[in-house]
């Protein structure tokens, strides 16, 4: 299957320190890939490079056959490369429906209707309802974000990302800060993501990684040292020597 997302030889240095060195990764439609690595491995820099927050010193980033290496962040989102963040960035006085409808109107080129309190576009309202219902937010979609649980707020951010109709979705620790009782809700939402959507998740929670991922990529000291099946990652000698040690150690140290 051809790649919808192709990162080839990406390198980034700050002064004399190389943070990413010749990193290559490909995602096809429907891929579920987890990127893991110890603190300081270069994961955040890698995400910032592929999403346009940083410019690489070398390498190429291709989305759906288009070279996007020199495009800015907004242009990448428009073309279908969307990211969520570790910390929520929501408006406490707006509802989940407001957030999603506002995103949809911007995507549809109907930004002037945002000033009309988001509610006057039936197509946007219908699509927002479908997205929120798929993520288990139907009962809270009309409540203010400041009144709902943090785990539900993380799902609102996921709903906003889906409203952009991404081809590739980058999830930055989707369950970070979420109460353990709400983690299954996050996992169910991840299970319900569109089957053709390519997803790259960056996380430290090895339990979540092993349940979510069909492939695991390991970044150590800025270099990709493993890219393969979850069942093989803990058995790989280079990974064990550089990072994992054993599955149990990772879980305690994450």
C-alpha positions as CSV (number, residue, x, y, z in Angstrom):
1,X,0.0,0.0,0.0
2,X,1.3,3.4,-0.9
3,X,2.3,5.9,1.8
4,X,-0.1,8.7,2.7
5,X,2.7,10.2,4.9
6,X,6.4,9.9,4.1
7,X,9.1,11.4,6.2
8,X,12.5,10.8,4.6
9,X,15.9,11.6,6.2
10,X,14.7,14.4,8.5
11,X,17.6,16.0,10.4
12,X,17.6,18.9,12.9
13,X,20.4,20.4,14.9
14,X,20.5,23.2,17.5
15,X,24.0,24.6,17.6
16,X,26.3,21.6,17.8
17,X,23.6,19.3,19.1
18,X,21.8,17.0,16.6
19,X,18.3,16.3,18.0
20,X,17.0,14.3,15.0
21,X,19.4,12.5,12.7
22,X,18.2,11.0,9.4
23,X,14.8,10.0,10.7
24,X,12.5,8.3,8.1
25,X,9.0,7.0,8.7
26,X,6.1,6.0,6.4
27,X,2.4,5.7,7.2
28,X,-0.2,4.2,4.9
29,X,-4.0,4.7,5.2
30,X,-5.3,3.1,8.3
31,X,-2.0,2.7,10.0
32,X,-1.9,2.9,13.8
33,X,1.7,3.7,14.8
34,X,3.1,4.6,18.2
35,X,6.3,6.6,18.6
36,X,8.1,6.0,21.9
37,X,11.5,6.8,23.4
38,X,13.0,8.1,26.6
39,X,12.9,11.8,27.6
40,X,15.3,13.7,25.4
41,X,15.0,11.2,22.6
42,X,13.8,13.9,20.1
43,X,10.1,13.0,19.9
44,X,8.8,16.5,20.4
45,X,11.3,17.9,17.9
46,X,10.2,15.3,15.4
47,X,6.6,16.2,15.8
48,X,7.4,19.9,15.5
49,X,9.3,19.3,12.3
50,X,6.6,17.3,10.6
51,X,3.8,19.7,11.6
52,X,5.7,22.8,10.5
53,X,6.6,24.4,13.9
54,X,10.3,23.9,13.0
55,X,12.1,23.7,9.7
56,X,14.4,20.7,9.1
57,X,18.1,21.1,8.2
58,X,17.7,18.2,5.8
59,X,15.1,15.7,4.7
60,X,11.7,15.8,3.1
61,X,8.1,15.5,4.3
62,X,5.4,14.3,1.9
63,X,1.7,14.2,2.5
64,X,-0.6,12.4,0.1
65,X,2.0,12.8,-2.7
66,X,2.7,16.5,-2.1
67,X,6.0,17.8,-0.7
68,X,5.0,19.9,2.3
69,X,8.5,20.3,3.8
70,X,8.4,24.1,3.4
71,X,4.8,24.7,4.1
72,X,3.7,26.5,7.3
73,X,1.5,24.8,10.0
74,X,-1.8,26.2,8.7
75,X,-1.1,25.0,5.2
76,X,-0.3,21.5,6.5
77,X,-3.6,21.4,8.5
78,X,-5.5,22.4,5.4
79,X,-3.9,19.6,3.4
80,X,-4.8,17.1,6.1
81,X,-2.0,16.9,8.7
82,X,-3.5,17.5,12.1
83,X,-2.1,17.4,15.6
84,X,-3.5,17.3,19.1
85,X,-1.5,18.5,22.1
86,X,-0.6,17.2,25.6
87,X,-2.5,20.1,27.3
88,X,-6.0,21.1,26.3
89,X,-6.5,24.4,24.5
90,X,-10.2,25.0,24.9
91,X,-12.5,27.9,25.8
92,X,-14.1,27.1,29.1
93,X,-17.3,29.1,28.4
94,X,-18.0,27.4,25.0
95,X,-19.6,24.0,24.6
96,X,-18.1,21.0,22.8
97,X,-20.6,21.6,20.0
98,X,-19.5,25.3,19.7
99,X,-15.8,24.3,19.3
100,X,-16.5,21.7,16.7
101,X,-19.0,23.7,14.7
102,X,-16.6,26.7,14.7
103,X,-13.8,24.4,13.3
104,X,-16.2,23.1,10.6
105,X,-17.2,26.5,9.5
106,X,-13.6,27.6,9.1
107,X,-12.9,24.4,7.1
108,X,-15.9,25.1,4.9
109,X,-14.9,28.7,4.2
110,X,-17.9,30.0,6.1
111,X,-15.9,32.0,8.8
112,X,-18.4,34.9,8.7
113,X,-21.0,32.7,10.2
114,X,-18.8,32.2,13.3
115,X,-20.0,35.6,14.4
116,X,-23.6,34.4,14.4
117,X,-22.9,32.1,17.4
118,X,-22.0,29.1,15.3
119,X,-25.6,27.8,15.2
120,X,-27.0,28.8,11.9
121,X,-25.5,26.2,9.5
122,X,-27.3,22.9,9.4
123,X,-24.5,21.0,7.5
124,X,-22.0,22.0,10.2
125,X,-24.4,21.2,13.0
126,X,-25.1,17.8,11.5
127,X,-21.4,16.9,11.0
128,X,-20.5,18.2,14.5
129,X,-23.2,15.9,16.0
130,X,-21.9,12.9,14.2
131,X,-18.3,13.5,15.3
132,X,-19.3,14.2,18.9
133,X,-21.6,11.2,19.1
134,X,-18.9,8.9,17.7
135,X,-16.6,10.0,20.5
136,X,-19.1,9.5,23.2
137,X,-19.8,13.2,23.8
138,X,-23.5,13.3,22.8
139,X,-24.7,13.9,26.4
140,X,-22.2,16.7,27.1
141,X,-22.1,18.4,23.7
142,X,-24.3,21.4,25.0
143,X,-22.6,21.8,28.3
144,X,-19.8,24.4,28.8
145,X,-16.3,22.8,28.5
146,X,-15.4,24.2,32.0
147,X,-18.1,22.0,33.5
148,X,-17.1,18.7,32.0
149,X,-14.4,16.2,33.2
150,X,-10.9,16.6,31.9
151,X,-11.1,13.3,30.1
152,X,-14.1,14.6,28.2
153,X,-12.1,17.8,27.4
154,X,-9.4,15.6,25.8
155,X,-12.1,14.1,23.6
156,X,-13.3,17.5,22.6
157,X,-9.8,18.3,21.3
158,X,-9.9,15.0,19.4
159,X,-13.3,16.0,18.0
160,X,-11.8,19.3,16.8
161,X,-9.0,17.5,15.1
162,X,-11.4,15.2,13.3
163,X,-13.5,18.2,12.2
164,X,-10.5,19.1,10.0
165,X,-11.0,15.8,8.1
166,X,-7.3,14.8,8.5
167,X,-5.5,12.3,6.3
168,X,-2.9,11.9,9.1
169,X,-3.5,12.5,12.8
170,X,-0.7,13.0,15.3
171,X,-1.8,12.3,18.9
172,X,0.5,13.8,21.6
173,X,-0.1,11.7,24.7
174,X,-3.9,11.6,24.3
175,X,-4.5,10.3,27.8
176,X,-2.1,12.6,29.6
177,X,-3.5,14.0,32.9
178,X,-6.7,11.9,32.5
179,X,-8.0,10.1,35.5
180,X,-7.5,6.3,35.3
181,X,-11.2,5.8,35.4
182,X,-11.6,7.8,32.2
183,X,-8.8,6.2,30.2
184,X,-11.1,3.5,28.8
185,X,-13.2,6.3,27.4
186,X,-10.2,7.7,25.5
187,X,-9.3,4.2,24.3
188,X,-12.8,3.6,23.0
189,X,-12.6,6.9,21.1
190,X,-9.4,5.8,19.5
191,X,-11.0,2.5,18.5
192,X,-13.7,4.5,16.8
193,X,-11.4,6.7,14.7
194,X,-12.1,6.4,10.9
195,X,-10.5,3.2,9.6
196,X,-8.8,4.9,6.7
197,X,-7.2,7.6,8.9
198,X,-3.4,7.2,9.5
199,X,-2.6,7.8,13.1
200,X,0.8,8.4,14.8
201,X,0.6,8.5,18.6
202,X,3.4,9.7,20.8
203,X,3.1,8.3,24.3
204,X,5.0,7.0,27.4
205,X,2.2,4.8,28.6
206,X,3.3,1.4,27.4
207,X,0.0,-0.3,28.3
208,X,-1.9,2.1,26.1
209,X,0.8,1.8,23.3
210,X,0.6,-1.9,23.3
211,X,-3.2,-1.9,23.0
212,X,-3.4,0.8,20.4
213,X,-0.5,0.3,18.0
214,X,-0.1,-2.1,15.1
215,X,3.5,-0.8,14.7
216,X,5.9,0.7,17.2
217,X,8.7,3.1,16.3
218,X,11.5,3.8,18.9
219,X,13.5,7.0,18.8
220,X,16.7,7.1,20.9
221,X,19.1,10.0,21.0
222,X,17.5,11.4,17.8
223,X,17.8,8.2,15.8
224,X,15.1,5.7,14.9
225,X,16.4,2.4,16.2
226,X,13.3,0.2,15.6
227,X,10.1,0.2,13.5
228,X,8.1,-2.9,13.7
229,X,5.4,-5.0,15.4
230,X,4.6,-4.4,19.1
231,X,5.2,-8.0,19.9
232,X,8.8,-7.6,18.7
233,X,9.8,-4.3,20.3
234,X,10.7,-5.6,23.7
235,X,12.7,-8.5,22.2
236,X,14.8,-6.3,19.9
237,X,18.4,-6.3,21.3
238,X,19.1,-2.8,20.2
239,X,15.9,-1.4,21.8
240,X,16.5,-3.3,25.0
241,X,20.1,-2.0,25.3
242,X,19.1,1.6,24.4
243,X,15.8,2.1,26.1
244,X,13.4,-0.6,27.1
245,X,15.3,-3.1,29.2
246,X,12.0,-5.0,29.6
247,X,8.3,-4.2,29.2
248,X,7.9,-4.0,33.0
249,X,10.8,-1.6,33.4
250,X,9.3,0.8,30.8
251,X,5.9,0.8,32.5
252,X,7.5,1.8,35.8
253,X,9.8,4.4,34.4
254,X,7.4,6.0,31.9
